[in-house]
Amino acid sequence: MVTGLAVEGLVVRFGATTAVAGVDLAVAPGEVVALLGPSGCGKSTLLRAVAGLEVPAAGTVRWDDAEVTRLPPDRRGFGLMFQDHALFPHRTVGQNVGFGLRMAGRSRAEQADGVAAALHRVGLSGFADRTVDTLSGGEAQRVALARALAPEPRLLMLDEPLGSLDRVLRDELAAELRTVLGELGLAAVHVTHDQEEAYAVADRIVVMRAGTVVRDGPAADVWGDPGSAFVARFLGHANVLAPGAAMALGLDVVTPVVVAEAALRLGEGPHRARVVDVRFRGATSRVVLDVGGVRLSLHASAPPPVGTEIPLAIDPTHVHPLAPDAAG
Amino acid sequence: MSGRRLVWVLVALVPVAFLAVFFAYPMATIIEHGLSEGSALDVVRRRSTGRLVAFTVGQAAASAGLSLLVGLPAAWAVARVDVPGRRLVRALLVVPFVLPTLVVGAALQATFERLGVDGTDGFHLERTVTAILLAHMVLNVAVVVRVVGTHWALLDPRAEEAARVLGASRRRVLREVTLPRLAPAIWSAAGIVFLFCFTSFGVILTVGGPGRPTLETEIWRYATQRTDLATATALALLQLVVVVALVAAVGGAERRAAAAALVRRPVPPRRPVTARQRLAVVAALAPAALLVLVPIGVLVERSLAVGDGYGLGHFRALGEETGTGLRVAPLAAVGTSLTYAVAATTIAVVVGGLASVVVAHRGRATGRALDVLLMVPLGTSAVTLGFGLLVALDEPPLDLRTSRVIVPIAQALVGLPFVVRSLVPALRSIDPRTREVATVLGASPARARWEVDVPLVGRTVLVGAAFAFAVSLGEFGATSFLARPDAPTVPTAMFRLLGQPGAALRGQAMALGVVLAALTVASVLVIERLRPKDALGW
């Protein structure tokens, strides 16, 4: 028996366009998965189909081996949190958070307890009587999280939940989210197009492109060995090289490669690198090098000045071959 | 007074002066006449007045309720579902909004006859309350579809989806999430429909008949047929009080509707996927569509029915002067109506345009006062208005009684609210920062308005103009007082033709109705084409 969520061969079409083109995805209880991809890749549609908000053209959605593909969204016991919160504007914070409990037919006392507990969990105790339009952006997102958590869903789905917030608030809430999800031991799918948010929240990363899953694995594995130029660039690797460029650096390969930053060591080694550009980035600076006509970039806390020549070593254990990627 | 302030005063002066001379002054005149000739209070205290008010309010409330019942499902389908030929369906459903009441009345009358429910077989709908309600539904389902549908398309559907995922059934989502958020728009639509039906004239006269009087038809009867000014005035006053109160309430609902959580662009409608969804769409659209299509279809069929067959005989007869009881050929009325409508539209756009700028941009008190003032003619009895103009403007310098100008002026007053209702939301929706950007880039305040506002609302001005045009074409209440017998408009000519016995004249009335309907429908299609997709308001 498979426990948790199991999606198999899922296809969702809108008229002539295929938004999700045959996706397999499994999420075990207690596991937090980040669904990562550029906008329009079908990740939100996949989430909505799992929630029951889209009718799939093919494929199945199961929970603990029980098929829920045709079950209406209100009978799946899943939670969903939207970008821009989608709070009910005509209800108070408490009524928003208690909505799911009321739908489940809980008693008034249970509802009140559930609301208080959920608000406490997101750090908004005492907000129950506030109206929705008095909330700041971060508070609204916390309320939306409390609303999704209150009925104790067996799976929590988050659709770009931090997308509309500024950087500082986003980092703060991502950390909180991680803590809350860890405490609850929930199965969770977190959709985002921001790789840092994905690392901050999830243990496992699933990268989507054009309606299909192109990479699925633990965050560190996916980063270390992205598998394709598309995934490498999308995850933030700066040094994705075509086979020709890789050979110019003396690497013995026939495919494109990604040179992880960990492979680059300044100040030693056989290569002669000229410093082309240095951009101050706070704690570190981004340094762009020209190595025999090939551009490489890395971060350094004490960057050499522009125009200097400096020795460079490339550690082949941090160079990974990539599948040829026509569009990458 | 600063220069800018002076400009605003001058801009505001045009609509205020227009309304003062051609609306407030005539109204004040008949009120004065009425109060001096007898006790208005006595009339109000009469038991028959109580019954009259009760029936007028009752039929208007029932009409509003029934229009909502049929209109809300259609509004959902039009707003949320991507059906083939969506624009056509939408246009079809909003056509009756501007269809002349007399045409709808005649069409329903003909439908009852065609369906055999006109009393010849015992069972009859003709001259019943049901007939009045049906006619009002035909006219006003469009209001519900338009006002509520536009709002519905702008409601963020994720609140509904969130509720679904949180365990609410479809029915509960509708009751607990959708309807509360739609409530201001629903109240606004209900208020407008109530207002229209409260002062309905052409429908009551044609479909209801003399046995089903309302305040409006009684004002007309007392003023023209019994020349009892005191009673007519007392009834007009009573009506005015209700209308002003209601207009204020509708305005409040509209403001609340605008404040509800809306998305900036309409949510793209979705194609039905399952058989159940397709069935729901058909069920939602069918009643409204039948309500519109059947009477119009019968109207066209009757206009083509000559003797035992079909032909264009009635249309050809429109060009002949003899035997109609009119002083001109019926076709001449089409020319007269078009001329009046062009003049009325010009007046309404100039006056309404200036008024809209003031309403949209001046301080709350001034803007709101003018806003309410501009809505009042919409709810005022058109009959009272026509009657007032006739009584008030009878001496120099404003002796316009026999002037041709008076008809377009009256029609412009009726069309004015439509121009303002279209323009104000459009003007308000312009991001003030775009104007600020223009100013920072070196444009004077007036120039900034010219460069930013005018291009952005240009289409909306045309929408308002098309509305005013259609309303002018179909205006009957005021025009029935003011149009000269030798220059009837299409509705007044139709009314004359309908009032005379004979199948041929009836056929001609139907043919004239088809011509009038075609002209107004053409205006609606222009409106639908020009209307920005996400426009709030009308």
Interface residues (C-beta under 8 A of the other chain):
Chain A: F14 G15 R48 A51 G52 L53 V55 P72 P73 D74 R75 R76 G77 F78 G79 L80 F82 D84 A86 L87 F88 P89 H90 F99 G100 M103 A104 R147 A148 P151
Chain B: D156 R158 A159 E161 A162 A163 R164 V165 L166 G167 A168 S169 R170 R172 V177 P180 R181 A260 A261 R271 V273 T274
